[in-house]
Amino acid sequence: MEFLGAILDFVLHVDVHLTTFVRTYGTWVYALLFAIIFVETGVVVMPFLPGDSLLFVVGAMCGVGLMNLPLAIVLLWVAAVLGDQCNYAIGRYFGPRVFQWEHSRWFNKRAFDQAHEFYERYGGVTIVVARFLPFLRTFAPFVGGVAEMTRRKFTLYNIGGGFLWVASLILAGYLFGNIPWVKENLDKIIWAAILLPGLLVFVGAWRARQKQRVKPA
């Protein structure tokens, strides 16, 4: 419980913790941020780490001169791309071994074929959009690997989506993060960034399920 409490405190007050870290350890903050972004996107069991809010706060810190804007964007873009590549590789390697393909009662060949077809057709968009959805951005590259999405296609969308995610949020923080109203309500903004995307995904899934139920046989 103490560990979860510490994680929640860091997520909701990431601006305070990062500012303290910068003032204490200086440029080591870049190594810390690289590690957080890489782990959040690259390790499927770490979806709770603060991605969106962290990037926004990094931009705000760049806005007041505590960090270098171009360096932060490039470094965290590389971390995001490498994280997704790692997650994809884990899914591609362990997926067949976990299910043991046709020899396992847990493996549904038809479901796998559908997942593979979906990722080949819509996987690029999924990888890009999932970047902006907490939790989903951690699982999307892993599932893409399990579904054997083409490596070249995944890498292309990973690079583009990673840059769009990192650059847009850091620049948003750079431009708006130091506005007094934003600073005063940052904890509420962070909660909204966590909960609203999840709510939209839930509603979309529920509506899709409802349409399937009413679809004529």
C-alpha positions in Angstrom: 0.0 0.0 0.0 2.8 2.4 0.8 4.4 1.7 -2.6 1.1 2.4 -4.4 0.6 5.6 -2.3 4.1 6.8 -3.3 3.4 6.1 -7.0 0.0 8.0 -6.8 1.7 10.9 -5.0 4.4 11.0 -7.7 1.8 10.9 -10.5 -0.4 13.6 -9.0 2.5 15.9 -8.0 5.0 15.1 -10.7 5.7 18.8 -11.1 6.9 19.1 -7.5 9.0 16.0 -7.5 10.6 16.7 -10.9 11.5 20.3 -9.9 13.1 19.0 -6.6 15.0 16.4 -8.6 16.3 18.9 -11.1 17.4 21.3 -8.4 19.2 18.5 -6.5 20.7 16.4 -9.3 20.7 18.7 -12.3 21.1 17.0 -15.7 20.6 13.6 -14.2 16.9 14.3 -14.7 17.2 13.4 -18.3 18.3 9.9 -17.4 15.4 9.6 -15.0 12.9 10.7 -17.5 14.4 8.5 -20.2 14.0 5.5 -17.9 10.4 6.3 -16.9 9.2 6.8 -20.5 11.0 3.7 -21.7 9.7 1.5 -18.9 6.1 2.9 -19.2 6.0 2.1 -22.9 8.3 -0.9 -22.9 7.3 -3.1 -20.0 3.7 -4.4 -20.2 3.4 -4.6 -16.4 4.1 -0.9 -15.9 1.1 0.9 -17.4 0.6 3.0 -14.3 3.6 5.2 -14.7 2.8 8.9 -15.6 3.4 9.4 -19.3 1.2 12.2 -20.6 1.4 14.3 -17.4 5.1 13.7 -17.2 5.7 15.0 -20.7 3.4 18.0 -20.1 5.4 18.9 -16.9 8.7 18.5 -18.8 7.5 21.1 -21.3 6.5 23.5 -18.5 10.0 23.0 -16.9 11.5 23.8 -20.3 9.4 27.0 -20.4 11.0 28.3 -17.2 14.6 27.3 -18.2 15.0 24.3 -16.0 15.4 22.0 -18.9 16.4 22.2 -22.6 13.4 21.9 -24.9 15.0 20.3 -28.1 17.1 17.9 -26.0 14.0 16.8 -24.0 12.0 16.2 -27.1 14.6 14.2 -28.9 15.7 12.2 -25.9 12.2 11.2 -24.8 11.2 10.5 -28.4 14.0 8.0 -28.5 12.9 6.5 -25.2 9.3 6.2 -26.4 10.3 4.5 -29.7 12.7 2.1 -28.0 10.1 1.3 -25.3 7.5 0.3 -27.9 10.0 -1.7 -29.9 10.9 -3.6 -26.8 7.3 -4.2 -25.9 6.6 -5.4 -29.5 9.6 -7.7 -29.4 8.4 -9.2 -26.0 4.9 -9.9 -27.4 6.3 -11.4 -30.6 8.7 -13.6 -28.7 6.6 -14.8 -25.9 3.2 -14.9 -27.6 3.7 -18.2 -29.4 5.5 -19.7 -26.4 2.7 -18.8 -24.0 -0.1 -20.2 -26.2 1.9 -23.1 -27.7 -0.1 -22.4 -30.8 -2.5 -25.1 -31.9 -1.4 -27.5 -29.2 -2.8 -25.4 -26.4 -6.4 -25.4 -25.2 -5.9 -21.7 -24.4 -5.0 -20.8 -28.0 -7.8 -19.8 -30.3 -6.5 -19.9 -33.9 -9.5 -18.0 -35.3 -9.1 -15.3 -32.7 -5.4 -15.1 -33.5 -6.0 -14.8 -37.2 -8.6 -12.0 -36.6 -6.1 -10.1 -34.3 -3.4 -10.5 -36.9 -5.7 -9.3 -39.7 -6.8 -6.3 -37.6 -3.3 -5.3 -36.8 -2.2 -5.6 -40.4 -5.2 -3.5 -41.5 -5.6 -1.0 -38.7 -2.5 -1.6 -36.5 -0.7 1.5 -37.7 -3.5 3.8 -36.6 -3.9 1.8 -33.4 -0.2 2.2 -32.4 -0.4 6.0 -33.0 -3.8 6.6 -31.3 -2.9 4.3 -28.3 0.1 6.6 -27.6 -2.4 9.1 -26.2 -4.4 6.6 -24.1 -3.0 5.6 -20.7 -2.7 1.9 -20.2 -3.6 1.1 -23.8 -0.3 2.6 -25.0 1.5 0.0 -22.9 -0.5 -3.0 -24.2 -1.0 -2.0 -27.9 2.6 -2.7 -29.0 2.7 -6.0 -27.0 -0.6 -7.2 -28.6 0.9 -6.1 -32.0 3.8 -8.4 -31.4 1.6 -11.3 -30.3 -0.6 -10.8 -33.4 2.6 -10.8 -35.5 2.1 -7.3 -37.0 4.8 -6.8 -39.7 7.9 -5.4 -38.0 8.6 -2.9 -40.7 5.1 -1.5 -40.5 5.1 -1.4 -36.7 8.4 0.4 -36.7 7.3 3.1 -39.1 4.2 3.9 -37.1 6.0 3.6 -33.8 8.6 6.3 -34.9 5.9 8.6 -36.2 3.5 8.1 -33.3 6.2 8.4 -30.8 7.3 11.8 -32.1 3.7 13.0 -32.3 3.0 12.0 -28.7 6.2 13.3 -27.2 6.5 16.6 -29.1 2.8 17.6 -28.8 2.6 17.1 -25.1 6.0 18.7 -24.3 5.2 21.7 -26.5 1.7 21.9 -24.9 3.4 22.1 -21.5 6.0 24.6 -22.8 3.2 26.9 -24.1 0.6 26.5 -21.4 2.1 24.7 -18.4 3.2 27.9 -16.6 -0.2 29.7 -16.8 -1.3 30.3 -13.2 -4.7 28.6 -13.6 -3.0 25.5 -15.1 -0.4 25.3 -12.3 -3.1 25.7 -9.7 -5.3 22.9 -11.2 -2.6 20.6 -12.5 -3.7 17.7 -10.2 -7.2 17.9 -11.7 -5.8 18.1 -15.2 -3.7 15.0 -14.5 -6.8 13.1 -13.2 -8.7 14.2 -16.3 -5.8 13.0 -18.6 -6.0 9.6 -16.8 -9.7 9.0 -16.6 -11.3 10.7 -19.7 -9.4 8.6 -22.3 -10.3 5.4 -20.4 -13.9 6.5 -20.3 -14.0 7.2 -24.0 -12.6 3.7 -24.7 -15.1 2.1 -22.4 -18.0 3.9 -24.0 -16.7 3.1 -27.5 -16.4 -0.6 -26.6 -19.8 -0.6 -25.0 -21.4 0.9 -28.1 -19.6 -1.5 -30.4 -20.9 -4.4 -28.3 -24.4 -3.1 -28.4 -24.3 -2.8 -32.2 -23.2 -6.4 -32.4 -26.1 -7.5 -30.3 -28.7 -5.8 -32.4 -27.1 -6.9 -35.7 -29.4 -9.3 -37.6 -28.3 -12.9 -37.9 
